[in-house]
Amino acid sequence: MSVIEPIAEKDLPLKRDLDLLAALLSDTIREQAGSATAEQIESIRALAFRYVQAHDPDAGKALARSLSTLDMPTTMALVRAFSYFSHLSNIAEDLHHNRRRRAHKIAGSKAQRGSISAVLETLTDRNVKASEILAMLAETLIAPVMTAHPTEVKRKTILECHRALAELLTERDRNQMTPEEIAANQEAMERVMITLWQTREVRTVKLTVQDEIENGATYFRNTFLHEIPRLYQDMEDRLSDMTGEQVTLPNFIQVGSWIGGDRDGNPFVTADVMRYAVSRQAGVALDYYYQQCLKLESELSMSTRLVQVDQDLSALAATAPEDLARKSEEPYRLAVLAISARIFATAIKIGTFHHQLHDVAHAQPYDNADQLASDLAVISRSLKAHGAAKLANGRLRRLKRAVSVFGFFLAPIDMRQFAGLHEKMISELFNRAGLEEYMALDEKSRRVVLLRELASPRPLICPHDVAYSPDVQQELDILKAAAEIQARYGEAVLPNYIISNCASVSDMLEVAVLLNDVGLVSLAPTVRSKVNIIPLFETTGDLRASGDIMTELFAIPQWRQLLTCRGDVQEVMLGYSDSNKDGGYLTSNWELYKAELTLVDVFNNAGIKLRLFHGRGGTVGRGGGPAYDAILAQPAGSVNGQIRITEQGEVITAKYADREVGRRNLEILVAATLDASFPVPSDTDEAPHRALMERLSNAAYRFYRDLVYATPDFITYFLEATPIKEIPNLNIGSRPSARRNTSSISDLRAIPWVFSWSQCRLMLPGWYGFGAAISEYLAEAGDEGLQTLNHLYKTWPFFQTTISNMEMVLAKSDIAIAARYSELVQDQDVAKRIFGRIKDEWQRSVDAVLAITGHEQLLGDNPMLARSLDNRLPYLDPLNHLQVELLKRIRAGDDSEELRHAVHLTINGVSAGLRNSG
């Protein structure tokens, strides 16, 4: 296999890596599947290149014929080969991005946009003082949050192989290697390739929540525990240089998690599962601290014959469970041994190690992470006192920061549940307690009785002899477990409770009442709130009502009392996925923007600090896209150093599986948040822009709803023209694909909705309705209207980001391939009617984007992404054609395990090829 010649000399290393990986894959296929299969795959690859790159229609027809006549063994080999090349391309491209960033730094070029250096330079140019930056950081929280949403197709085993290949490629890139070393390196890659080829790519059993917990922990062990302390260290050093004084930053970056706490639609998250999640995370953190102490023991070999340590260090060393005579001259090693023993004892008490480690000695466990941090500080102070500050500023400094950030719980876990279940719980509790018929009460009456219960010393939950329904009892058990977990690990381990589909003030008060009964919230005898209660506004209607709901909530004195306990900070989560499924791409983005504007005003008027939690997904249809631009496109005043963002599914792997890429993505979040928190004042009146966006949004919403919700047989088209029916069997997550057993689009989760459209290369949620809205507007406004849109694209970050993300999605779509999927619809009259509408709107949307951006072709200003697509489409497109052929066989009655496995492999490959659109 070969690849396209890159356009620039600086990209020659990428071509080298792609050629090498492709050759290794070809050799592996020839060795493992035979020459005949390898030659047939090569023939199909050549046709695909002609079809995609030369736009040769004859090659396309020949390709379709070849794919439709393959036997199953060759089909499986072809699917695997083309899927693997997509994965290998991702590895090579990530490595090349790292390579280019290093070259940029070595050359002493201007700091890259998105780096800490660049944003500090930018803020300095805006006359923002270092003292102002430090003051902002003292009030800042930046939190990427890993969700439990099932969109990661690749197995952990496969990811480990990918990581091994990346390390081997990096070794070739960085070292001057002898011929023998090059040969050894290549042999190692060949071994990984064979492992990949002989390993099943997709899971044979459904993931459990425990599996997801283990997978999530991998990103902490590989990336977060290492890179977050380094990021703090670099920022402190840069700010120290700016101020001329030593700067110590507060903990403002913290990776969160939903895994093990998110019950919305997932009945498998129980009280025991949440306990396991916390214990397992604690084990990962303590394991890391223990391993770092082993390395510190090796490094800190200073002798008392040569240095004089302080009394605190001597006292700490004296507690070491070792033969003092053996290391009596090495007090630092004894001190580290004392710390290691207590870490081990702590792990035995509250967590589980990832590895079985020997019990170094019996020691007193730490009560909390602050005690461990205090012991590490003793070592640091003593080192600095006798001229070894550089040692203190290395591994020890990073370990101190890790303990400070990750504590004994690794990551705060958010609890989340559906508002409707809280309503059911309150109703049942009221019923068992002989109180009002809650379901019969109106909103005003509900608030009255909920506030009464919130202030009552009488428990609402009845004693154990009272039976509740199973789902209510499960929720009550989880709440009781949450109180136990906080008592054991501290409040920081379970700090948030998110209410899905929050649509009223009573939805918020219901959760407060439930938390009150387990001691996490109270008004009497003292006001206390150990948990942030967070509304999640998801649908278009809920987003529009969000300002009124929060205004009414802030008018309740008891709620304001609870907020006082939380530093007068109220978090609000905004849902991108469901608002998109509800109203389409343009309307979703606009309603989210308007909601933020409204919330900024509401919070300012109430004197409450706003923290927005953006429920962005990986795909553009779920709010995805470049993070830096997305944060800068937020309305003025909506960031202010406070932002949480979900990291979902395959995006977690793309962003954080590689340590260097992970560091870059963390840095982008910090840089963008700082940039957005010190906005440049604008004299531009946004009112006309907003009026135009409202008009376009209303039109796009009308067109989108008319197709998705008002068109007869649209649901039939969706179910038959996409692999939606096959996705639930892919074993990519523990959560069901719908909240209930139904074929309704309203009840379908947004993730499989978007995932299915990406598989058939339409990406409909990322653009539908936009072209029609623009056409309708330009039909009236003419050339002057187009000039207005051009101006908005150049000057308004919100509009520019919205269009840029849509342009990326349209570039990855393929209407010809989508037409093949329409062949799967049994009633071809329905297929032609609905696909015809979709095709027309796709063309209108492409034309509109090109007219607004002024680009001659899609991605005209993004040659890097355009080149990436050119490299992978010849491998991606045949997978789509094969997927269609395989789906035809399944739906014709061939329900064999082998055939379904082949379909799952195509889903895996297409997802890898599309990356953040798949």
C-alpha positions, -999 to 999 in steps of 0.1 A, spaced: 0 0 0 11 36 -6 -1 70 2 -5 104 -14 25 126 -17 22 153 9 22 189 -4 51 203 17 86 192 25 79 196 62 54 168 58 78 143 43 83 126 77 45 120 78 47 104 44 76 82 56 56 70 85 25 63 65 45 44 39 63 24 65 31 15 84 13 7 51 41 -15 40 42 -33 73 5 -39 71 7 -52 36 35 -76 45 15 -88 75 -16 -95 54 5 -114 28 21 -135 55 -11 -141 75 -38 -142 48 -19 -154 18 -6 -138 -14 -39 -142 -33 -59 -123 -6 -32 -96 -4 -32 -91 -42 -70 -89 -42 -69 -63 -15 -43 -43 -34 -64 -44 -65 -94 -30 -46 -72 -4 -30 -60 8 -64 -96 11 -76 -105 30 -45 -76 55 -51 -87 60 -87 -123 65 -77 -116 89 -48 -86 109 -61 -91 109 -98 -129 110 -96 -130 82 -121 -167 69 -124 -156 37 -141 -133 29 -112 -163 35 -89 -184 10 -108 -156 -15 -109 -151 -10 -72 -187 -17 -64 -187 -49 -85 -156 -62 -68 -169 -55 -34 -202 -72 -41 -187 -104 -52 -162 -110 -24 -163 -142 -4 -165 -139 34 -129 -147 42 -117 -120 18 -143 -96 29 -131 -100 65 -95 -95 55 -103 -64 34 -124 -48 62 -96 -54 87 -69 -41 63 -87 -9 55 -99 -4 91 -63 -8 103 -50 18 78 -74 44 93 -61 36 127 -25 37 115 -31 70 98 -43 84 131 -12 73 149 11 88 122 -8 121 121 -8 125 159 29 118 159 35 143 131 15 170 150 39 164 180 69 165 157 58 198 141 52 214 176 87 204 187 102 217 155 83 249 160 98 253 196 133 243 185 133 269 158 124 296 184 93 306 164 65 326 179 45 305 204 18 285 188 -18 295 193 -33 275 221 -1 273 241 4 288 276 32 309 262 11 323 234 -18 332 257 4 349 282 20 369 254 -14 378 241 -27 389 275 5 410 281 -1 427 247 -36 436 260 -20 452 290 -33 425 314 -10 424 344 4 393 359 -14 401 391 -47 401 373 -40 367 358 -31 353 392 -62 368 407 -83 352 380 -66 318 385 -74 320 422 -111 319 412 -107 295 383 -120 260 376 -112 243 343 -125 207 342 -126 183 313 -150 156 324 -149 120 311 -184 108 304 -196 72 303 -212 76 269 -205 46 247 -189 58 215 -154 43 219 -154 13 196 -117 2 200 -108 -24 227 -83 -15 254 -60 -42 240 -60 -26 205 -53 8 221 -23 -6 238 -10 -19 205 -15 15 189 4 31 218 33 6 212 34 15 175 35 52 184 64 47 207 83 28 182 78 54 155 88 81 180 120 61 187 129 62 150 121 99 148 141 111 178 172 89 179 202 86 156 199 49 152 224 23 140 214 -1 112 211 -28 138 188 -6 160 167 3 130 163 -34 121 153 -42 158 128 -14 158 112 -26 126 110 -62 139 93 -48 170 67 -31 148 62 -63 128 55 -81 161 29 -55 170 13 -58 135 10 -95 139 -5 -91 173 -30 -66 159 -39 -89 130 -44 -119 152 -64 -100 179 -102 -95 177 -108 -58 171 -142 -55 187 -156 -69 219 -174 -102 220 -193 -93 252 -210 -61 264 -189 -37 285 -199 -35 322 -196 -3 341 -167 -18 359 -149 -22 325 -156 15 318 -141 24 352 -110 5 343 -108 21 309 -112 56 323 -84 49 348 -61 42 319 -61 78 309 -50 89 344 -22 64 345 -10 72 310 -15 110 308 -33 130 335 -12 120 366 20 128 346 11 158 325 -12 179 348 16 184 374 40 194 346 15 218 332 12 235 366 50 236 369 55 252 335 28 278 343 43 286 377 78 291 362 65 314 334 44 335 358 74 336 382 95 350 354 68 376 347 64 387 383 100 383 395 86 363 425 81 326 431 45 318 421 25 289 436 -7 284 417 -39 270 433 -55 239 419 -76 251 390 -73 222 366 -91 191 376 -102 161 354 -136 149 364 -156 117 356 -192 105 351 -182 68 351 -198 51 380 -220 80 390 -241 87 359 -273 67 362 -294 85 336 -307 57 315 -282 32 328 -297 8 354 -263 -9 358 -249 20 379 -258 9 415 -246 19 450 -220 -9 449 -208 2 415 -203 37 427 -184 25 457 -162 4 434 -156 34 412 -143 55 441 -123 27 456 -108 18 423 -99 54 415 -83 57 449 -62 27 442 -49 42 409 -39 74 427 -22 57 456 -5 33 432 10 62 413 22 79 445 38 47 457 56 42 424 69 77 424 82 73 459 102 42 448 118 64 422 124 92 447 141 67 470 165 60 442 172 97 435 176 110 471 208 93 482 223 123 500 245 114 530 246 131 564 284 131 560 280 156 532 248 175 540 229 187 571 192 180 571 167 198 593 149 185 624 116 178 606 133 156 580 152 137 607 120 131 626 103 118 595 132 96 587 131 81 622 96 67 615 109 46 586 101 9 590 137 -1 580 169 -12 597 183 23 606 218 10 606 216 1 570 206 35 558 213 57 588 235 80 567 207 84 541 179 102 559 160 111 527 157 75 516 144 67 551 119 95 549 106 83 516 104 48 529 83 61 558 60 78 533 58 47 511 48 25 540 20 49 549 8 51 513 6 14 512 -13 12 545 -37 39 532 -43 19 500 -52 -12 521 -76 9 541 -95 29 514 -85 17 479 -72 -12 458 -39 -11 440 -38 -18 403 -9 -41 409 -3 -64 438 26 -48 457 46 -62 485 36 -49 520 67 -28 528 58 -27 565 30 -22 588 25 16 592 -2 41 602 -24 50 572 -28 87 562 -61 102 573 -62 124 542 -40 136 513 -30 168 532 -10 147 556 9 131 527 14 165 511 28 177 545 54 149 546 65 156 510 68 193 519 92 183 548 115 167 523 113 197 499 121 223 526 151 203 538 165 198 503 162 235 496 180 244 529 212 227 519 215 237 483 195 210 466 165 231 454 169 216 419 162 182 433 132 196 451 119 211 419 120 179 399 100 147 405 93 157 441 76 190 431 55 172 405 45 145 431 35 172 456 13 188 429 -2 154 420 -12 147 456 -27 182 458 -47 178 426 -57 141 427 -59 136 465 -69 101 475 -98 99 451 -81 106 417 -111 124 401 -143 139 414 -173 118 402 -205 135 391 -238 119 400 -265 123 373 -301 112 370 -332 119 350 -356 145 365 -386 122 359 -372 96 383 -367 122 410 -403 132 406 -413 95 410 -391 91 441 -407 122 458 -442 110 449 -435 75 464 -418 89 495 -448 112 501 -472 84 495 -454 61 520 -452 89 546 -489 97 543 -483 131 528 -498 149 497 -504 133 464 -474 149 448 -481 141 412 -514 160 415 -498 192 426 -491 221 403 -456 237 401 -464 264 427 -478 238 452 -448 215 446 -424 242 456 -443 249 488 -443 213 500 -407 207 489 -394 237 508 -414 225 538 -397 191 537 -363 207 531 -367 226 564 -382 197 584 -361 178 609 -384 148 602 -368 122 578 -388 117 547 -373 82 539 -392 57 561 -375 30 581 -363 -3 565 -396 -21 571 -413 1 545 -410 -13 510 -403 10 480 -404 0 443 -371 -15 430 -360 15 410 -368 40 438 -350 18 464 -320 16 441 -318 54 439 -322 57 477 -293 32 482 -272 53 459 -279 85 478 -270 67 511 -238 54 495 -229 89 484 -231 102 520 -209 72 532 -184 79 504 -181 116 513 -176 107 549 -148 84 540 -130 103 512 -141 139 517 -166 162 499 -144 166 469 -149 130 457 -187 135 449 -191 172 445 -219 174 419 -254 162 413 -267 168 377 -304 167 368 -310 156 333 -340 172 315 -344 198 342 -375 218 332 -386 236 365 -376 249 398 -393 219 415 -369 196 396 -341 213 415 -359 213 449 -367 176 446 -330 167 445 -323 190 475 -350 172 495 -336 138 486 -300 149 495 -314 164 527 -326 131 539 -291 115 537 -274 145 553 -257 160 522 -280 191 523 -298 208 552 -314 240 562 -319 233 599 -305 233 625 -276 246 603 -274 255 566 -252 230 548 -247 219 512 -220 193 505 -231 190 468 -236 213 439 -271 207 425 -268 214 388 -296 217 362 -290 203 327 -310 222 301 -311 200 270 -340 206 247 -347 237 227 -377 245 250 -356 239 282 -328 262 269 -353 290 262 -368 285 297 -335 284 315 -333 321 323 -367 321 339 -361 289 359 -329 303 374 -344 337 381 -372 320 400 -348 297 418 -326 326 429 -357 343 443 -361 315 469 -342 326 501 -335 290 511 -318 283 478 -296 314 483 -287 301 517 -275 268 502 -255 287 475 -238 307 502 -223 273 514 -210 268 479 -192 301 476 -222 317 458 -214 297 427 -242 280 407 -233 256 379 -255 252 349 -250 224 324 -261 229 287 -269 199 266 -256 201 230 -267 166 219 -304 166 227 -309 202 216 -294 193 182 -316 162 179 -345 183 189 -340 213 167 -311 208 143 -275 221 141 -280 258 135 -309 262 160 -291 242 186 -260 264 184 -281 296 184 -303 285 213 -273 276 234 -257 310 227 -289 328 236 -293 308 267 -258 317 278 -265 354 272 -296 352 292 -279 333 320 -251 358 322 -276 386 328 -297 366 353 -266 357 373 -252 392 373 -285 406 385 -286 380 413 -250 385 423 -243 348 418 -212 335 400 -220 314 369 -201 282 360 -212 267 327 -208 230 321 -208 224 283 -221 190 274 -202 188 242 -196 155 224 -169 145 200 -190 150 169 -200 184 155 -236 172 157 -231 169 195 -213 202 199 -178 190 190 -151 208 171 -119 226 179 -120 234 217 -100 267 215 -123 283 190 -154 269 207 -144 285 240 -136 319 224 -169 318 206 -188 319 239 -207 351 248 -187 377 268 -190 371 305 -200 334 302 -165 320 309 -147 342 336 -124 314 346 -152 289 351 -157 261 326 -164 224 326 -165 205 293 -175 169 287 -150 146 269 -168 118 253 -163 84 236 -137 82 209 -126 118 216 -111 107 249 -88 84 230 -80 109 203 -72 136 229 -56 118 258 -43 83 249 -10 98 237 7 117 266 21 145 244 -12 150 226 -30 149 259 -7 176 273 -14 198 243 -52 194 247 -51 203 284 -30 233 275 -55 244 249 -83 243 275 -63 264 299 -51 289 273 -86 293 257 -102 298 292 -76 325 301 -80 342 267 -118 342 270 -117 354 306 -100 387 295 -119 395 263 -111 424 241 -138 450 244 -159 452 213 -176 483 199 -197 461 175 -234 462 181 -244 425 182 -281 433 180 -284 432 142 -263 400 141 -286 384 167 -317 394 148 -304 378 116 -294 347 135 -328 344 150 -343 346 115 -320 320 101 -325 297 131 -362 299 129 -361 289 92 -335 261 98 -356 248 127 -388 247 105 -370 228 77 -353 204 102 -385 196 121 -405 192 89 -381 164 78 -373 147 111 -405 149 130 -433 157 105 -424 136 75 -442 103 73 -419 73 70 -388 93 80 -382 71 110 -385 41 87 -358 56 64 -335 63 94 -339 28 108 -333 11 74 -308 34 57 -283 35 87 -267 8 108 -287 20 139 -301 -15 145 -266 -31 145 -249 -5 168 -265 -17 201 -249 -51 195 -214 -35 191 -207 -39 228 -192 -4 231 -207 6 264 -229 -5 293 -257 20 286 -287 11 265 -291 31 233 -325 44 242 -342 54 275 -370 30 267 -378 3 242 -392 24 214 -386 34 178 -394 70 185 -366 95 176 -375 115 207 -367 85 230 -335 76 211 -303 88 227 -285 115 208 -253 95 206 -265 66 185 -286 91 165 -255 110 155 -232 79 153 -256 63 128 -258 93 105 -220 95 104 -217 58 95 -237 63 63 -216 95 56 -245 119 57 -238 135 91 -273 150 88 -273 163 124 -243 185 116 -259 206 88 -295 198 78 -317 229 76 -288 254 72 -288 255 34 -326 260 32 -324 288 57 -297 306 38 -314 301 5 -346 315 19 -328 345 33 -308 353 2 -339 350 -20 -351 381 -3 -318 399 7 -298 392 -25 -262 402 -28 -264 426 1 -275 397 23 -245 376 11 -222 405 20 -237 406 54 -231 369 59 -195 373 47 -190 400 72 -204 379 100 -181 351 92 -151 373 93 -159 393 124 -182 373 147 -165 343 165 -198 325 171 -208 325 135 -173 317 123 -170 287 146 -205 275 136 -197 276 99 -162 262 103 -175 231 121 -202 226 96 -177 229 67 -156 201 83 -186 178 86 -197 185 50 -162 177 38 -163 143 55 -198 136 41 -203 119 8 -236 120 -9 -228 93 -34 -220 69 -6 -251 80 13 -271 71 -18 -259 35 -15 -273 33 20 -307 45 7 -307 12 -13 -312 -6 20 -347 9 24 -373 -17 15 -398 7 1 -378 25 -26 -405 51 -32 -400 62 4 -362 61 0 -362 82 -32 -386 107 -17 -367 112 15 -332 109 2 -341 133 -26 -349 159 0 -317 152 20 -296 153 -12 -310 187 -22 -305 202 12 -270 188 13 -261 206 -19 -278 238 -7 -257 236 25 -224 230 6 -232 260 -17 -241 282 13 -209 274 32 -187 281 1 -205 313 -6 -202 325 30 -166 315 35 -154 325 0 -136 292 -4 -134 275 -37 -138 241 -21 -146 228 14 -117 231 38 -101 257 16 -85 273 47 -75 241 64 -50 223 42 -39 200 71 -73 185 75 -79 184 38 -46 164 34 -56 141 62 -89 133 44 -71 128 11 -49 102 28 -77 82 44 -107 85 21 -94 58 -3 -95 34 26 -126 48 42 -149 48 12 -146 11 4 -155 3 41 -188 21 36 -195 2 3 -187 -30 21 -209 -21 50 -238 -16 26 -233 -50 10 -230 -67 44 -261 -50 57 -280 -61 26 -271 -97 34 -281 -94 71 -314 -79 62 -320 -105 36 -320 -131 64 -283 -141 68 -279 -135 106 -247 -154 110 -223 -144 138 -195 -140 112 -215 -116 91 -225 -94 121 -188 -94 132 -179 -81 97 -204 -53 100 -190 -44 134 -156 -42 119 -168 -18 92 -183 4 119 -150 4 138 -131 13 106 -154 41 95 -154 55 130 -116 56 131 -114 71 96 -138 100 105 -123 106 140 -143 134 155 -172 130 131 -176 93 137 
